[in-house]
């Protein structure tokens, strides 16, 4: 397949070309039409805004030099219109002034192309901008669906007895066997704020940002769904509490709200099993799981309890232990598990653990010892 053919559009995107030179608009229209884009043209800033407000294009190729209002003013008005907040904007400019470009980016431009431009470069930059916008649109759609489901569940839960209400809230965080034990308590443990010793596991998919920018929305969401489906049962098996998903990873609490005495050992066992099943799944379904994974584990005291507001509550752990786990995860290489010194002290019999270094870690005023597991 020729490079130009690979840059063809799906036929679903509308592009507005804004340039005061009719020849430039004509040439770009011809190019983009041949690449399957739906194309509109405007020769002044005012007409560009009128077309934007009426047609809601997916992408605007915006020249900065216009006869009535300049491109920067057009960019500013587009970004102030709520219905156009998700429209992509690429600046077309012959200027070499960084101040103008910086102002454009501050006002919400996605990219810029210098004149005279190379057609393949333009098509590639357009495709990258639209892919990123499409991915965000897909994520917004998923979030809207989740919000809709949550509202529906809230109405249903209010019609149930208090015991069922508590059980449904617990299911958002913990494994079924943990819920069964907690439901025998006289108090709702999720609402109790307390200081307790826990272990925290951070997990991150390496290279996710670049992958999200290059993959189609369908491939991206399918990979994330398969990733969560693969590791979710392991998390439930070890009775860990999912504190949050971060798109390209997650954070788990081991030892709260349910008490687990050997939480450091459980956290490391869980991390190793996650790594094993993830690697096995990559061998069988590599196209669905294209990224490597890193993990960091720390043990220490944290304040645990419910944060948020009515209608959107989360169970959280707050303290240096969560920061330590996150920093170790960031330091870990592909398929590597790094653990803090406190974790090492709790698993002294584990011969597979090896010292890495004692180094400065962002957010801590002392050198941190950490280990590979």
NORGITA-V894563 format. One record per residue. RES is the residue in one small letter. SS is DSSP state (H for helix, E for strand, L for the rest). OMEGA is omega as a letter, one per 40 degrees, with the letter a starting at -180 (999 if undefined). D_FIRST is the distance of its C-alpha to the first C-alpha in whole Angstrom. Layout:
res: {RES	RES}
ss: {SS	SS}
omega: {OMEGA	OMEGA}
d_first: {D_FIRST	D_FIRST}
This chain:
res: {x	x	x	x	x	x	x	x	x	x	x	x	x	x	x	x	x	x	x	x	x	x	x	x	x	x	x	x	x	x	x	x	x	x	x	x	x	x	x	x	x	x	x	x	x	x	x	x	x	x	x	x	x	x	x	x	x	x	x	x	x	x	x	x	x	x	x	x	x	x	x	x	x	x	x	x	x	x	x	x	x	x	x	x	x	x	x	x	x	x	x	x	x	x	x	x	x	x	x	x	x	x	x	x	x	x	x	x	x	x	x	x	x	x	x	x	x	x	x	x	x	x	x	x	x	x	x	x	x	x	x	x	x	x	x	x	x	x	x	x	x	x	x	x	x	x	x	x	x	x	x	x	x	x	x	x	x	x	x	x	x	x	x	x	x	x	x	x	x	x	x	x	x	x	x	x	x	x	x	x	x	x	x	x	x	x	x	x	x	x	x	x	x	x	x	x	x	x	x	x	x	x	x	x	x	x	x	x	x	x	x	x	x	x	x	x	x	x	x	x	x	x	x	x	x	x	x	x	x	x	x	x	x	x	x	x	x	x	x	x	x	x	x	x	x	x	x	x	x	x	x	x	x	x	x	x	x	x	x	x	x	x	x	x	x	x	x	x	x	x	x	x	x	x	x	x	x	x	x	x	x	x	x	x	x	x	x	x	x	x	x	x	x	x	x	x	x	x	x	x	x	x	x	x	x	x	x	x	x	x	x	x	x	x	x	x	x	x	x	x	x	x	x	x	x	x	x	x	x	x	x	x	x	x	x	x	x	x	x	x	x	x	x	x	x	x	x	x	x	x	x	x	x	x	x	x	x	x	x	x	x	x	x	x	x	x	x	x	x	x	x	x	x}
ss: {L	L	H	H	H	H	L	L	L	L	L	L	L	E	E	E	E	E	L	L	L	H	H	H	H	H	H	H	H	H	H	H	H	H	L	L	L	E	E	E	E	E	L	L	H	H	H	H	H	H	H	H	H	H	H	L	L	L	E	E	E	E	E	L	L	L	L	L	L	L	H	H	H	H	H	H	H	H	H	H	L	H	H	H	L	L	L	E	E	E	E	E	E	L	L	L	L	H	H	H	H	H	H	H	H	H	H	L	L	L	E	E	E	E	L	L	L	L	H	H	H	H	H	H	H	H	H	H	H	H	H	H	H	H	H	H	H	H	H	H	H	H	H	H	H	H	H	H	H	H	H	H	H	H	H	H	H	H	L	L	L	H	H	H	H	H	H	H	H	H	L	L	L	L	L	H	H	H	H	H	H	H	L	L	L	L	L	L	H	H	H	L	L	E	E	E	E	E	E	E	E	E	E	E	E	L	L	H	H	H	H	H	H	H	L	L	H	H	H	H	H	H	H	H	H	H	H	H	H	H	H	H	H	H	H	H	H	L	L	L	E	E	E	E	E	L	L	L	E	E	E	E	E	E	L	L	L	L	L	L	L	L	H	H	H	H	H	H	H	H	H	H	H	H	H	H	H	H	H	H	H	H	H	H	L	L	L	L	L	L	L	L	E	E	E	E	E	E	E	E	E	E	E	E	E	E	E	E	E	L	L	E	E	E	E	E	E	E	L	H	H	H	H	H	H	H	H	H	H	H	H	L	L	L	L	L	E	E	E	E	H	H	H	H	H	H	L	L	L	L	L	L	L	E	E	E	E	E	E	E	L	L	L	L	L	L	E	E	E	E	E	E	L}
omega: {i	a	a	i	i	a	i	i	i	a	a	a	i	a	i	i	a	a	a	i	a	i	i	i	a	a	i	i	a	i	a	i	i	i	i	i	i	a	i	a	i	a	i	i	a	a	i	i	i	i	i	a	a	a	a	a	i	a	i	i	a	i	a	a	a	a	a	i	a	a	i	i	i	i	a	a	i	a	i	i	a	a	a	a	a	i	i	i	i	a	i	a	i	a	i	a	i	a	a	a	i	i	i	i	i	i	i	i	a	a	i	i	a	i	e	a	i	a	a	i	i	a	a	i	i	a	i	i	a	i	i	i	i	i	i	i	i	i	i	i	i	i	i	i	i	i	i	i	i	i	i	i	a	i	a	a	a	a	a	i	a	i	i	i	i	a	a	i	i	a	i	a	a	i	a	a	i	i	a	a	a	a	i	i	a	a	i	a	a	a	a	i	a	i	a	i	a	i	a	i	i	i	a	i	a	i	a	a	i	i	i	i	a	a	i	i	a	a	a	a	i	i	i	i	i	i	a	i	a	a	a	i	i	i	i	a	a	i	i	i	i	a	i	i	i	a	i	i	i	i	i	i	i	a	i	e	i	a	i	a	a	a	i	i	i	a	a	i	i	a	i	i	i	i	a	a	i	i	i	a	i	i	a	a	a	a	i	a	a	a	i	a	i	a	i	a	i	i	i	a	i	i	a	i	a	i	i	i	a	a	i	a	i	i	a	i	a	i	a	a	i	i	a	i	i	a	i	i	i	i	a	i	i	i	a	i	i	a	i	i	i	i	a	a	a	a	a	a	a	a	a	a	a	a	i	a	i	a	i	i	a	i	a	a	i	i	a	i	i	a	i	a	999}
d_first: {0	4	6	8	7	7	10	11	15	16	18	21	22	24	24	28	28	31	32	35	33	32	30	28	28	27	24	23	23	21	18	18	19	16	14	16	19	23	24	28	30	33	35	38	38	41	38	35	38	39	35	34	37	37	33	32	29	26	26	28	27	30	32	35	37	38	41	43	42	40	36	38	41	38	36	39	40	37	37	41	40	39	37	35	35	31	30	27	28	27	29	28	31	32	35	35	38	37	40	38	35	37	39	35	34	38	38	34	31	28	27	27	25	27	28	26	23	20	17	14	17	19	16	15	19	19	17	19	22	21	20	23	25	24	25	28	29	28	30	33	33	33	36	38	38	39	42	42	43	45	47	48	49	51	53	53	54	57	58	59	62	61	61	57	56	57	55	52	52	52	49	47	47	49	49	51	53	54	54	57	59	59	60	63	64	66	64	60	59	56	58	61	60	61	60	59	58	54	51	48	44	41	38	34	31	29	26	27	26	23	22	23	21	18	18	18	22	22	21	23	26	26	26	29	30	30	31	34	35	35	37	39	41	42	43	46	47	48	50	48	48	44	45	42	38	36	33	32	35	38	42	45	48	50	54	54	55	56	58	57	59	57	54	52	52	51	48	47	47	45	42	42	42	39	37	38	36	33	32	33	31	28	28	28	26	24	21	24	25	23	26	29	32	36	39	42	46	49	53	55	57	55	57	55	56	54	52	51	53	54	51	49	50	49	50	50	51	52	53	52	51	48	47	48	45	43	43	43	40	38	39	38	35	33	34	38	41	43	47	50	53	55	52	53	57	57	55	57	57	53	52	49	49	49	50	47	49	51	49	49	47	47	49	52	55	55	53	52	52	49	48	45	45}
